Amino acid sequence: MKTTNLLFLTLFTYLFGVSNLAAKDVSRITGKIIDQNEQAVPYANVALIDAVSGHLVDGAVSDENGVFLIESTKTAKVKLVVSSIGFTSFESEVFALAPGLIKAFGAVSVQDEMTGLDEVTVKSTRPEIIIEADKTTINVEGTVMAEGSNALDVIGRSPGIYVDQDGIINLNGRTGATVMINDRPTYMSATDLANFLRAMPADNIKSIEVINNPSARFDAEGSAGVINIKLKKNTVDGMFGNIQAGSLYNGQWLPNTGVALNVKKGKWSTNANLNYNHFGNFNDLEINRNFSLPEGISKFSQDSRITTRNKNLFFNGAANYEINANQNIAINVQASGSDDSDDSKSLTDIITPGLSDVSYLDSRNDSRGTGNRIFANLHYDAKLDTLGTKISSDIDFTRMNSDSESLLTNMQWVGENTSQILNSKILTLNDMYYNIFTAKVDFVKPVGKGNTIETGVKGSWVKSDNNLNLNKSQEEGPFIPDPSSNSFIYNENVLAAYISYKGKFSDKLSYQVGLRGEHSDITGNSVTLNQVKNQKYFNLFPSAFIQHKISDNYQIVYNVNRRITRPNYRLLNPFVYYIDPLTTETGNPNLKPQYSNNFEMNHVVKGMYQFTLGYSETEDAFMQVFMQNEDERTTTTFTDNFDKTRNANFRAIIPVDIKEWWAVSNMVQVNYNQYKSQIGDDYLNNANTSFMVRSQHNFTLPMGFKAEVMGIYLGPQIWGQGQISGFGWVDAGVTKSILKDKITLSVNGTDIFRTQVIKAKIDFAAIDTNFRQYRSNQGVRFTLKYNFSKGESFRVKSNSGSSEERNRLD
C-alpha cells in the first residue's frame, strides 16, 4: 500500500508542478476521408505540414468512420496532407493556421493507388514501431517472418513479449496478458489460444498493439496487460482472398493449410477463413530429485520423451450490414475442433540408501483428447451526431466441450531381476464443458474542446462442469474407482461498469482518468466431496494516463492502473491427476483472485527510440508450488496464491539502419522479480535480476529476395521456487514473391543451432530437484501462398466478441 500511495503522490506532485497549463485558444480542423466510391477510409494519417519548411505542425488519425479532428494552438502557413496505405496522397491548398481558426474540409476524397488484378503490395523491410500515449503498435505486414510464420511466432517477436515452449505469453516478464483480435477478446484458454494462433497465418496480420497498462474501458481481467492483433483491412476488388499451404519439419512432418475469402456486395460485406494445421514436438526431459531420509539421500533420476501431436481446425466467419451511413450491424461466428495425442515414455532409476540394488520405474502414458468450441457475436454500433457521439453493443455466447482419456501403465522392479515386476495402471477420464454468455454497451461522447467521456456496462454469466473419473488397477486386476474422482460445477456472474474522461491541460499536456467497478458472485460446488464454496466481492479499478510532449522529438507518457486476474476454472476443481505414480498435480478450490498495481513511465525520442520504466506489485499472485513427501518420496504440484510478488523492469527499443538494404531492430529488457510467500512450514523470499536481449536483422537482397535473422537471449531468472538458467536461440527466414506478388514462397528455420535448452532447479526447504528440457524447436518451415482478387473496390469490416472470460478456461 505504501508503494501505491507513493506512486499516486508522485503523479500528484508532477501535475501541480507543471507550469504553463493555461488553456489557449485552439484551432479546429475537421473533415471525413472517403475513397472514390464514397466509402469511409478509417485510420488514415492526417497532417498539417508547414508550407515553407515541410515540417510536421500537428496531426491526427481518422477514426473508424473516416472522421478526423486536429486541434492546434500554433501559427503557421500550412497545408493538409492525407495518406493511407493503398491510396494516393491528398494535399490541400495552403492556408493560414492560427489560434481560434475553425475550418471544415468536409469530404476529402483519396483514390486507390492500385486496383484490379495487377495490384502491387508495397512492403517494408523492418517492422515499423509506432509509439502512442497508451500503446505501442508494431506493423508486421510484409516482413519475412510474417510471410513464413504463424501468428504466435510473430507475437513472440514483438517488444516486451516472450512466448515460452508451452505457448504461454509473457508480457514484460509477467504472465496473464489478455489477447484480443480486432479489439475483441479471443475467448480462449491459454492452450486453445496457442493452438489457434499457430493455425493463423501471420500474413493475415497487419499490426500488433501492445498495451502494457490498459484504461478503464478494458476489462479489469489480465494483470500483465493487453495484446491486440489487428488483421488486414485491404482496399481491393469485390472479392479478395488467398490460399496457402506448407509444412514444418522438426522430427515430425506437420502440415498446415488455409483459405481466406472477403466479399462485398452493396451494403453487405462478408469475410471467412478456414485453417487446418498440425502442431507437434518431441519433449526430451531429464529430472533428478533428491529426498532426505534418516538413513541418507535417496536419488531419483528420470529420463522421459513426450511425443505431442495436435490437429486443429478453425473457422471464422463474419458479415456486416450497413443500415445507413451512421449505423452498422454485424455477426461473427467461430467454430473450432481439435484432436490431440500425447504419448510419453519414462524410465526412473531409484537409489535408496542402505540398499545395494537400484530400483526401476517404467511408466508409459497414452493420452487422447478431443475438443470443440463454438462462439457467436452480435454487434451493433451507431454514430449519433456529427461531433463523434457513438454507441456500440455486443452480445456473445460461447460453448466449449473437451473430453480426454489417458492410460498410465507402470512397471516396477529391483536390480536385474525382471522376473518379479509389479504392474499397475491408472485410467483417467475427464469431461469438461463451459457455457459463457456476455452482454455489454459502450458510449462515447465528445464534450468541449478535445475532451471525451466514455462509459459502459457489462455482464457475464459463466457455468462450467468438470467430471474427473480415476480408476486404478493392480497386477492386471480389474479397474477400481479411486476416491480422488470428482465432479465439480462452477458458476460465475460478474457485473461491471466504467467511466473514463480524456482531456488536455495544455497543448503539450494531455490526460485520461478512469474508474471501473466490478461485482463478482462465484460458486464452486464439488459434488463428489459435497463441498460448496461461495465468494462475493466488489472491486474498484482506477487508471490514469498523462502524456507530456516536451518537444517535437521528445515526450514522456505516465500511466498507472489496478488490475485483477481471476483463477481459471479448471484449477479451482480439487482434482488429482497422475503424471506418474510418484508425481501428481492437484487443483485448489481455495485459489483466490490476484490483484496488481501497475505504474509505467515511457520516454519516446524522435518517435522511434523508446525507453520504459515499469513497476508492478501483485497480491495473492498465482504460482505453481512444488511439495515433497519425504517419507513416501512423492512430489505434488498445484497452483497457489503467493503473498506478494514484485516486478520492476526497464525496456529499450533501438532501431538502426546500417545500410539501405540492412535494417536492425534491437531491444533490451531488464527485469527485477521478487517472490514472497509462506509455503507450508517454510517462508520463501526469492529475488533476482534477469535480462532479455533481442536483435532482428532484415535484409533486402537482389532479385526480389528478402531475408531476416533474429537472435534472442534470456538471462538466468527465477520463477517462484525455481531458478532457470540462461538460454538463447537464432531464427532465420527468406522469402521470394513472383508473378507480381501473386505467389509467395518462404522458408524459415527455427532454433538453428539447437540451443533453446531449458535448465532449471528448485532448492527450497526439503526440495532438491533439477531438470533439463529440450523440445524439438529446431525445425524448418516451407510455405506457399497464392493471392487472388476480382470485382469492385471495397473495405471489409470485422467484429468479433466482447469479453475475456474464455481466456481462463485452461
Sequence and secondary structure as in RCSB ss.txt:
>XXXX:A:sequence
MKTTNLLFLTLFTYLFGVSNLAAKDVSRITGKIIDQNEQAVPYANVALIDAVSGHLVDGAVSDENGVFLIESTKT
AKVKLVVSSIGFTSFESEVFALAPGLIKAFGAVSVQDEMTGLDEVTVKSTRPEIIIEADKTTINVEGTVMAEGSN
ALDVIGRSPGIYVDQDGIINLNGRTGATVMINDRPTYMSATDLANFLRAMPADNIKSIEVINNPSARFDAEGSAG
VINIKLKKNTVDGMFGNIQAGSLYNGQWLPNTGVALNVKKGKWSTNANLNYNHFGNFNDLEINRNFSLPEGISKF
SQDSRITTRNKNLFFNGAANYEINANQNIAINVQASGSDDSDDSKSLTDIITPGLSDVSYLDSRNDSRGTGNRIF
ANLHYDAKLDTLGTKISSDIDFTRMNSDSESLLTNMQWVGENTSQILNSKILTLNDMYYNIFTAKVDFVKPVGKG
NTIETGVKGSWVKSDNNLNLNKSQEEGPFIPDPSSNSFIYNENVLAAYISYKGKFSDKLSYQVGLRGEHSDITGN
SVTLNQVKNQKYFNLFPSAFIQHKISDNYQIVYNVNRRITRPNYRLLNPFVYYIDPLTTETGNPNLKPQYSNNFE
MNHVVKGMYQFTLGYSETEDAFMQVFMQNEDERTTTTFTDNFDKTRNANFRAIIPVDIKEWWAVSNMVQVNYNQY
KSQIGDDYLNNANTSFMVRSQHNFTLPMGFKAEVMGIYLGPQIWGQGQISGFGWVDAGVTKSILKDKITLSVNGT
DIFRTQVIKAKIDFAAIDTNFRQYRSNQGVRFTLKYNFSKGESFRVKSNSGSSEERNRLD
>XXXX:A:secstr
 HHHHHHHHHHHHHHHH         EEEEEEEE TTS B TT EEEEEETTT  EEEEEE  TTSEEEEEE   
EEEEEEEE TTB  EE   EEE TT EEEEEEEE  BSS GGG      SS EEEE SS EEEE TT HHHHHSB
HHHHHTTSTTEEE TT  EEETTB   EEEETTEE    HHHHHHHHHHSBGGGEEEEEEESS  TTS SB TT 
EEEEEE   EE SEEEEEEEEEEESSSEEEEEEEEEEEEETTEEEEEEEEEEEEEEEEEEEEEEEEEETTEEEEE
EEEEEEEEEEEEEEEEEEEEEEEETTEEEEEEEEEEEEEEEEEEEEEEEEE TT SS EEEEEEEEEEEEEEEEE
EEEEEEEE STT  EEEEEEEEEEEEEEEEEEEEEEEEETTEEEEEEEEEEEEEEEEEEEEEEEEEEEEEEETTT
EEEEEEEEEEEEEEEEEEEEEEEETT   EE TT EEEEEEEEEEEEEEEEEEESSSSEEEEEEEEEEEEEEEEE
ETTTTEEEEEEEEEEEEEEEEEEEEETTEEEEEEEEEEEE   GGGGS  EEEEETTEEEE  TT   EEEEEEE
EEEEETTTEEEEEEEEEEEEEEEEEEEEETTTTEEEEEEEEEEEEEEEEEEEEEEEEEETTEEEEEEEEEEEEEE
EEEETTEEEEEEEEEEEEEEEEEEE GGGEEEEEEEEEE  EEETTEEE  EEEEEEEEEEEETTTTEEEEEEEE
STTS   EEEEEEETTEEEEEEEEE   EEEEEEEEEEEESS EE        SGGGG  
